[in-house]
Amino acid sequence: PVAAGLAGGSSDAAATLRGLNRLWGLNIPPDELRELGAELGSDVPFCVTGGTAIARGRGEKLEPIPSPPQCWVVLARPPVNVSTADIYGKLNVAAISRHPSAQAMREAIEAKDFERVCQNLGNVLEEVTMSLYPEVRRIKECMIRLGAEGVLMSGSGPSVFSLVRRESKVARIYNGLRGFCKEVYAVRILT
């Protein structure tokens, strides 16, 4: 979905670029498609390629890395739309006390260390969004109470995801969230 912190609009744009490239037989190489995508939005180059990658710049400079360790993801989207521009406009960069480390996350992913992946989750936009939309904080707190190992808001929000190692916990988290959130999804990470 668009306005959910999940690159919904960007993935639509990337799918359109890839689809037109194939439909019209243009044979534009992936690097050029990513460059075209960067003109449309910061997340579009990643969505053109997919996989697991570290994004730099505005998101147009991608460095592929190995897939994360096998686990489940439970995702919940509250019924609010969040404007990324509004969230960035309210972000006070000087007040950020902890910056997530891309290098630490990369090392955790390369080591296939699920616990370290969970420990290195971070999103500096989370507090801004949660101050404006308390339902986002409630979802995160609920996931933690239900036993999710790693919980974080996605992008500028409002969607919140949890990483879960054991499938047996997935149903408990999923069902616990469905009590007050209509859009809840559970998927397994593919490697």
Residue pairs with C-beta under 8 A, 6 or more apart in sequence:
1 8
1 77
1 183
2 8
2 9
2 12
2 81
3 9
3 81
3 82
3 83
4 77
4 81
4 82
4 154
4 157
4 158
4 159
5 82
5 84
5 153
5 154
5 155
5 156
5 157
5 158
5 159
6 75
6 77
6 154
6 155
6 159
7 43
7 46
7 47
7 155
9 41
10 37
10 40
10 41
10 42
10 43
10 44
10 46
10 47
11 43
11 47
13 37
13 40
13 41
13 44
13 47
14 37
14 44
14 47
14 48
15 47
17 33
17 36
17 37
17 40
17 44
17 48
18 33
18 48
20 26
21 27
21 28
21 33
28 36
30 48
30 49
33 48
34 44
34 45
34 48
34 49
34 60
34 62
35 45
35 60
37 44
37 45
37 47
37 48
37 60
38 44
38 45
38 58
38 59
38 60
42 58
42 59
42 60
43 59
44 59
45 55
45 59
45 60
45 62
46 53
46 55
46 59
46 62
49 62
49 64
51 64
51 67
52 64
52 65
52 66
52 67
52 68
52 109
53 62
53 63
53 64
53 65
54 62
54 63
54 65
54 102
54 106
55 61
55 62
56 62
56 63
65 106
65 109
65 110
66 109
66 110
66 112
67 109
67 189
67 190
67 191
68 109
68 112
68 117
68 189
68 191
69 109
69 112
69 113
69 114
69 117
69 189
70 188
70 189
70 191
71 114
71 163
71 164
71 165
71 188
71 189
72 163
72 164
72 165
72 166
72 167
72 169
72 170
72 186
72 187
72 188
72 189
73 161
73 162
73 163
73 164
73 186
73 187
73 188
73 189
74 143
74 148
74 161
74 162
74 164
74 170
74 173
74 174
74 177
74 184
74 185
74 186
75 154
75 159
75 160
75 161
75 162
75 184
75 185
75 186
75 187
76 139
76 143
76 159
76 160
76 161
76 177
76 181
76 183
76 184
76 185
77 158
77 159
77 181
77 183
77 184
78 133
78 135
78 136
78 139
78 158
78 159
78 181
78 183
79 181
79 182
79 183
80 133
80 135
80 136
80 158
81 158
82 129
82 132
82 133
82 156
82 157
82 158
83 156
84 155
84 156
86 132
87 125
87 128
87 129
87 132
87 156
87 157
88 125
88 156
90 128
90 132
91 124
91 125
91 128
96 124
98 122
99 122
99 124
100 120
100 121
100 122
100 123
100 124
101 120
101 122
104 116
104 120
105 117
105 120
105 121
107 116
108 116
108 117
108 119
108 120
109 117
114 149
114 163
114 165
115 149
117 150
117 163
118 149
118 150
118 163
119 150
121 150
121 151
121 152
121 163
122 152
123 152
123 153
123 154
123 155
125 153
125 155
125 156
125 157
126 136
126 152
126 153
126 157
129 136
129 153
129 156
129 157
129 158
130 136
130 137
130 140
130 153
130 157
133 157
133 158
135 158
136 153
136 157
136 158
136 160
138 180
139 160
139 177
139 181
140 151
140 152
140 153
140 160
142 176
142 177
142 180
143 151
143 160
143 162
143 173
143 177
144 151
145 176
146 169
146 172
146 173
146 176
146 177
147 164
147 169
147 172
147 173
148 162
148 163
148 164
148 169
148 173
149 162
149 163
149 164
149 165
150 162
150 163
151 160
151 161
151 162
151 163
152 160
152 161
153 159
153 160
154 160
154 161
162 173
164 170
164 173
167 188
170 186
171 186
173 186
174 184
174 186
177 184
178 184
